[in-house]
Amino acid sequence: MVLNDIEKLLEKYENGETSLKEEQRLKHYFVNETVAPHLEMYKPMFEYFVVSQQEQYTKAVPLKTRSKFNYKWLSVAAIAVIMLGVYFGAINTSDNLGTINDPEIAFNEVSKSLEMISKSFNKGANTIGYLNEVSKGASTLGYLNEIENATSIIFKN
């Protein structure tokens, strides 16, 4: 009679229809009693469930978060380097500032320099083009604030 009940419980267990009490009964049968030969294949599975139920996690869980890089100090350091460069550059200047007497040559040199600066500036401006998307997102947040104000007025009254 017990064997028939166990077989019915196993069938329910395989279909996912057992209750917790029925599963406990199956575990008890397969761990404590002698098992019928045709049900021996279930014994290691239920023994594993009993053993794994008693396991405990003993390692410490780290709760400390990683420190984030502070970009404010990076900007302060960059300003300090620029200031030192300007200071030491001003000390080492001489009276010959590279003055060009011929206006046409001077114009050509200035044009070359401005073209080089323009190319560098355009390259840098292209790399920060994604900031426009950020400003679009910020403007939609403004709309959300207006909606929130309107709903708060409606629900307060």
Order of alpha helices (4+ residues) and beta strands (2+ residues): alpha-alpha-alpha-alpha-alpha-alpha
